């Protein structure tokens, strides 16, 4: 059984929350959790993130697949269709021009899960007291790190840190990345926007996830509270999926 909890905060600097998060179940009881971080002026980012989560989530409810292979094929179609929808909507409404959104999601079954993402929203696993980043940022600074031009430490404060190389609604073509992982009792998947990872480092996040006496929803809120305490420079959104652990919704 997969239990979930999520929370989102505007942070301490932004005037609006352009993140969006939701959890859905399909006809077989599989769980889909989606976290998006919208981009674009006015309310464009808010619209794009809400569109992506709502459209893909409500389409998922009607499905009846129960394995990662089928989920992969379905998501390929859904992500490309949503990319086209966001592009067309932005073209139709001038105030939405340039809108887009990152996306990170997990489709969880009883024994495994499929992760997919575009952009710099991230997925992590917490398994047997080990905290692991499951995806690579689609960003300019990450490309520079991979080429050896800057260090990971320099990337955290790079002036072009916010340049995303892949997202929904930015280009007519997308290349989402997928990763399949095994799930065992007690394993946790964390989905989050960069508002969390810009404020907290990996050991800080791991320490909060390790507080097993806290229900899942309380660990979500503690992550957000701590990110706000340490600056809250962006919207902060977290979603936790736990295999047979914690109190979730």
C-alpha positions in Angstrom: 0.0 0.0 0.0 1.2 3.5 -0.9 0.6 6.3 1.5 1.1 9.9 0.5 1.2 13.4 1.9 2.0 16.8 0.3 2.3 20.4 1.2 3.1 23.7 -0.5 4.1 27.2 0.6 4.5 30.5 -1.2 7.8 31.0 0.7 8.9 34.3 2.2 9.8 36.3 -1.0 7.4 35.5 -3.8 4.0 37.3 -4.3 2.3 34.2 -5.6 2.6 30.4 -5.5 3.2 29.0 -9.0 3.9 25.5 -7.8 1.1 22.9 -7.9 0.9 19.4 -6.5 -1.7 16.6 -6.4 -2.1 12.9 -5.9 -4.4 10.6 -8.0 -5.4 6.9 -8.0 -6.3 4.9 -11.1 -8.8 2.0 -11.4 -6.3 -0.6 -10.2 -5.3 1.5 -7.1 -2.0 2.7 -8.6 -0.9 6.1 -7.3 0.3 9.0 -9.4 1.9 12.0 -7.6 2.8 15.1 -9.6 4.7 18.2 -8.6 5.1 21.2 -11.0 6.9 24.5 -10.7 5.4 27.0 -13.1 7.3 29.6 -15.1 6.2 32.8 -16.9 5.0 36.3 -16.2 1.7 37.4 -14.6 -0.2 34.2 -13.8 1.3 32.2 -16.6 3.3 29.9 -14.4 0.4 29.3 -12.1 -1.8 28.4 -15.1 0.8 26.1 -16.7 1.5 24.1 -13.5 -2.2 23.7 -12.7 -3.0 22.6 -16.3 -0.2 20.0 -16.3 -1.2 18.4 -12.9 -4.9 18.6 -13.5 -4.9 17.2 -17.1 -2.5 14.4 -16.6 -4.0 13.5 -13.2 -7.6 13.3 -14.3 -6.6 11.3 -17.4 -4.8 8.9 -15.0 -7.9 8.3 -13.0 -9.5 6.6 -16.0 -6.6 4.2 -16.7 -6.5 0.6 -15.5 -2.8 -0.3 -16.0 -0.8 -1.8 -13.1 2.8 -1.9 -14.1 5.7 0.4 -15.0 6.0 -0.6 -18.7 2.4 0.5 -19.4 2.8 3.6 -17.2 5.9 4.5 -19.3 4.1 4.2 -22.6 1.1 6.2 -21.2 3.2 9.0 -19.8 5.1 9.4 -23.1 1.8 10.2 -24.8 0.5 12.3 -21.9 3.6 14.5 -21.5 3.8 15.2 -25.2 0.1 16.0 -25.4 0.3 18.4 -22.4 3.3 20.1 -23.9 1.4 20.8 -27.0 -1.7 22.0 -25.0 0.3 24.4 -23.0 2.0 25.8 -26.1 -1.3 26.3 -27.9 -2.9 27.9 -24.8 0.0 30.4 -24.5 -0.3 31.3 -28.2 -4.0 31.9 -27.8 -3.9 34.2 -24.7 -1.3 37.1 -24.8 -1.1 37.3 -21.0 0.0 33.7 -20.9 2.7 34.0 -23.5 5.9 32.3 -22.5 4.4 30.2 -19.7 5.8 26.8 -19.0 6.3 24.4 -16.1 8.8 21.9 -14.8 7.3 18.5 -13.8 8.4 15.6 -11.7 6.1 12.7 -11.0 6.0 9.2 -9.6 3.6 6.4 -10.6 3.8 3.9 -7.7 2.7 0.3 -7.6 3.0 -2.2 -4.8 6.5 -3.4 -5.7 8.0 -0.6 -7.9 7.6 2.9 -9.1 8.3 4.9 -12.2 9.8 8.4 -12.0 9.5 10.9 -14.9 10.7 14.5 -15.0 11.4 17.6 -17.1 13.3 20.6 -15.5 14.8 21.1 -12.1 12.1 19.8 -9.8 13.5 16.6 -8.3 12.8 13.1 -7.1 14.7 11.5 -4.3 14.5 8.1 -2.5 15.0 7.4 1.2 15.8 3.7 1.6 17.5 2.0 4.5 18.8 5.4 5.9 20.2 6.2 2.5 19.1 9.4 0.7 19.5 9.3 -3.1 18.8 11.9 -5.9 16.9 9.9 -8.6 17.0 12.5 -11.4 19.4 15.0 -13.0 18.4 18.6 -13.4 17.6 19.8 -16.9 19.4 23.1 -16.4 22.2 25.1 -17.8 24.3 25.0 -14.6 23.9 21.2 -14.5 25.3 20.9 -18.0 28.2 23.1 -17.0 28.8 20.8 -14.0 28.8 17.7 -16.2 31.3 19.4 -18.6 33.5 20.2 -15.7 33.3 23.9 -16.2 31.9 24.7 -12.7 31.7 22.7 -9.5 28.4 21.6 -7.8 29.1 24.2 -5.1 29.5 27.0 -7.7 26.3 25.8 -9.4 24.3 26.6 -6.3 25.1 30.4 -6.6 25.6 30.7 -10.4 23.9 33.8 -11.9 22.3 31.6 -14.6 21.0 29.0 -12.1 17.4 29.5 -13.2 17.9 28.7 -16.9 16.0 25.5 -17.5 16.9 23.4 -20.6 13.7 21.2 -20.6 10.2 21.9 -19.4 6.5 21.7 -20.6 5.5 24.5 -22.8 8.9 25.8 -23.7 9.7 23.9 -27.0 7.7 21.9 -29.5 9.7 18.9 -28.6 10.5 17.4 -25.2 12.6 14.5 -24.0 11.4 13.4 -20.6 13.7 11.2 -18.5 12.3 8.1 -16.8 13.7 5.9 -14.0 12.2 2.8 -12.5 12.9 1.8 -8.9 12.0 -1.1 -6.6 9.8 -0.4 -3.6 10.0 -2.1 -0.3 8.2 -1.6 3.1 9.5 1.6 4.6 10.9 3.2 1.4 10.0 6.8 0.8 10.0 8.8 -2.5 10.3 12.6 -2.2 9.1 14.9 -5.0 9.9 18.5 -4.6 10.4 21.9 -6.4 13.7 23.7 -6.2 12.4 26.0 -3.5 13.2 23.1 -1.1 16.6 22.1 -2.5 17.8 25.7 -2.8 17.2 26.1 1.0 18.1 22.7 2.4 21.0 20.4 1.6 20.8 16.6 1.4 21.7 15.8 5.0 19.1 18.3 6.3 16.4 16.7 4.2 17.5 13.2 5.1 17.4 14.0 8.8 13.8 15.1 8.6 12.7 12.1 6.5 14.4 9.9 9.1 12.1 11.1 12.0 9.9 8.0 11.8 7.9 9.0 14.8 6.4 11.8 12.8 3.5 11.1 10.5 4.2 11.5 6.8 2.2 14.8 6.6 4.1 16.2 9.5 7.4 15.5 7.8 6.1 17.3 4.7 5.3 20.3 6.8 8.6 20.2 8.7 10.5 20.2 5.4 8.6 23.3 4.3 8.9 25.1 7.7 12.7 24.5 7.7 13.1 25.8 4.1 11.2 28.9 5.1 13.2 29.3 8.2 16.4 29.2 6.2 15.3 31.8 3.6 12.2 30.8 1.8 13.4 32.5 -1.4 11.0 30.6 -3.7 7.8 28.7 -3.6 8.3 25.4 -1.8 6.4 22.2 -2.6 7.0 18.7 -1.3 5.2 15.4 -1.8 6.1 12.1 0.0 5.1 8.6 -1.1 5.7 5.9 1.5 5.4 2.1 1.1 3.5 0.9 4.1 4.8 3.6 6.4 3.5 6.7 8.2 0.2 8.5 8.2 -0.7 10.0 4.9 -3.7 11.2 2.9 
